[in-house]
Amino acid sequence: MKSLMPGVYWQDIAVGDRFRTMRRTITETDIINFVSVTGMLEEMFVDATFQAQGRGSIGGGRFAPAALTYTIIEGLLCQTLIQGTGLALLEVHKKVLAPVHAGDTVHAVVTIDGVRPTSKGNRAIVSATNEVFNQHGDKVMSYVAVRMLAGRDAPAG
């Protein structure tokens, strides 16, 4: 039987490789559940009238926390690129470029920046730039993630 897993082994990627994730629409429910479970109960996230009262300068509906946008993209990557091969998330350097609102649809373009095998040989440190775009093609976030990825086991013998 063929398996839909695992994700990508480090031996199957190279510097310069690019991948596009699936798209995901951010919903009101996503925002409320996320801010409730994390305790990010800021008025801009929980008060639907926040912008209408002149306290928010960027239109478009309820704001989504940047942390939610980032974790949605990471979830898409966990379901695909690193499913079963991701061993550790080691570093993240993130820059938020524009707001994301309820109803926006996001996806990421992942570019492999570095692949460095470890001394064990069956794993590598992989760095990638993840550029996050909304449905209009506007870049809303960019982050570099450094991960440890599994490799194929060496054949016995």
C-alpha positions as CSV (number, residue, x, y, z in Angstrom):
1,M,0.0,0.0,0.0
2,K,1.3,3.5,-0.8
3,S,1.6,6.0,2.0
4,L,0.7,9.7,1.8
5,M,3.4,10.3,4.4
6,P,6.1,11.3,5.2
7,G,6.9,14.8,4.3
8,V,10.2,15.8,2.6
9,Y,13.4,14.2,3.8
10,W,16.4,16.6,3.9
11,Q,18.1,14.6,1.1
12,D,15.3,15.5,-1.3
13,I,15.6,19.3,-1.0
14,A,18.3,21.8,-2.0
15,V,19.1,25.4,-1.6
16,G,16.8,27.4,-3.9
17,D,13.9,24.9,-3.9
18,R,10.5,26.6,-3.6
19,F,7.2,25.2,-2.4
20,R,3.7,26.8,-2.2
21,T,1.4,25.8,0.6
22,M,-2.4,25.3,0.3
23,R,-4.5,28.3,1.0
24,R,-6.5,28.8,4.2
25,T,-9.2,31.4,5.0
26,I,-9.0,33.0,8.5
27,T,-12.4,33.0,10.1
28,E,-14.0,34.9,13.0
29,T,-14.1,31.5,14.8
30,D,-10.4,31.0,14.3
31,I,-9.7,34.4,15.8
32,I,-12.0,34.0,18.8
33,N,-10.7,30.5,19.6
34,F,-7.1,31.5,19.2
35,V,-7.3,34.6,21.4
36,S,-9.3,32.7,24.0
37,V,-6.9,29.8,24.3
38,T,-3.8,32.0,24.3
39,G,-5.2,34.8,26.5
40,M,-4.6,37.4,23.8
41,L,-7.8,39.1,24.7
42,E,-6.9,42.5,23.4
43,E,-9.8,44.7,22.5
44,M,-8.8,44.9,18.8
45,F,-9.2,41.1,18.5
46,V,-12.5,40.7,20.5
47,D,-14.4,43.9,20.0
48,A,-16.1,43.8,16.5
49,T,-16.8,47.6,16.9
50,F,-13.1,48.5,17.6
51,Q,-12.4,50.0,14.1
52,A,-15.9,51.5,13.8
53,Q,-15.2,53.6,16.9
54,G,-12.2,55.1,15.2
55,R,-9.7,53.3,17.3
56,G,-8.3,51.2,14.4
57,S,-6.8,52.9,11.4
58,I,-6.7,49.9,9.0
59,G,-10.1,48.7,7.6
60,G,-11.1,45.2,6.7
61,G,-12.9,43.7,9.6
62,R,-11.7,42.1,12.8
63,F,-7.9,41.8,13.1
64,A,-6.3,38.4,13.3
65,P,-3.2,38.3,15.6
66,A,0.0,37.9,13.7
67,A,0.7,34.8,15.9
68,L,-2.5,33.2,14.5
69,T,-1.4,33.8,10.9
70,Y,2.0,32.4,11.6
71,T,0.6,29.3,13.3
72,I,-1.9,28.6,10.5
73,I,1.0,28.6,8.0
74,E,3.0,26.3,10.3
75,G,0.0,24.0,10.5
76,L,-0.2,23.9,6.7
77,L,3.6,23.0,6.7
78,C,3.1,20.3,9.4
79,Q,0.4,18.7,7.3
80,T,2.6,18.5,4.2
81,L,6.2,19.5,3.9
82,I,7.4,18.3,7.3
83,Q,4.8,15.6,8.2
84,G,6.7,12.8,9.8
85,T,10.1,14.3,8.9
86,G,10.1,17.5,11.1
87,L,12.2,16.8,14.2
88,A,12.5,20.2,15.8
89,L,11.7,23.9,15.2
90,L,15.0,25.6,16.4
91,E,14.6,29.3,15.5
92,V,12.1,31.7,14.0
93,H,12.8,35.3,12.9
94,K,9.5,37.0,11.9
95,K,8.5,40.3,10.4
96,V,4.8,41.3,10.1
97,L,4.2,43.5,7.1
98,A,0.5,44.0,6.9
99,P,-2.6,43.1,8.9
100,V,-4.7,40.0,8.3
101,H,-8.5,40.2,8.9
102,A,-11.3,37.7,9.3
103,G,-12.2,36.6,5.8
104,D,-8.7,36.9,4.4
105,T,-7.2,33.8,2.7
106,V,-3.5,33.2,3.3
107,H,-0.8,30.9,1.8
108,A,3.0,30.8,1.9
109,V,5.8,30.4,-0.5
110,V,8.7,28.6,1.1
111,T,12.2,29.0,-0.2
112,I,15.0,26.7,1.1
113,D,17.9,28.8,2.2
114,G,20.2,26.2,3.7
115,V,20.6,22.5,4.2
116,R,23.4,21.4,6.6
117,P,23.7,17.7,7.5
118,T,24.4,17.0,11.1
119,S,27.2,14.8,12.3
120,K,24.7,11.9,12.7
121,G,24.0,12.0,9.0
122,N,20.4,11.0,9.2
123,R,19.2,14.5,9.9
124,A,20.0,18.1,8.8
125,I,19.5,21.7,9.9
126,V,17.3,23.3,7.2
127,S,16.6,27.0,7.0
128,A,13.8,28.4,4.9
129,T,12.2,31.8,4.2
130,N,8.4,31.7,4.4
131,E,6.7,34.5,2.7
132,V,3.0,34.8,3.6
133,F,0.5,36.3,1.1
134,N,-3.2,37.2,1.3
135,Q,-5.8,36.6,-1.4
136,H,-4.8,39.9,-3.2
137,G,-1.1,38.8,-3.5
138,D,0.0,41.3,-0.8
139,K,2.8,40.0,1.4
140,V,1.6,40.2,5.0
141,M,4.4,38.4,6.8
142,S,7.9,37.0,6.2
143,Y,9.8,34.7,8.5
144,V,12.8,32.5,8.5
145,A,12.4,29.2,10.2
146,V,15.3,26.9,11.1
147,R,14.3,23.3,11.6
148,M,15.9,19.9,12.1
149,L,14.6,17.5,9.5
150,A,14.9,13.7,9.3
151,G,16.7,11.9,6.6
152,R,16.4,8.5,5.1
153,D,18.0,5.8,7.1
154,A,21.2,4.5,5.5
155,P,20.7,1.0,4.1
156,A,21.8,-1.8,6.3
157,G,24.9,-3.6,5.2
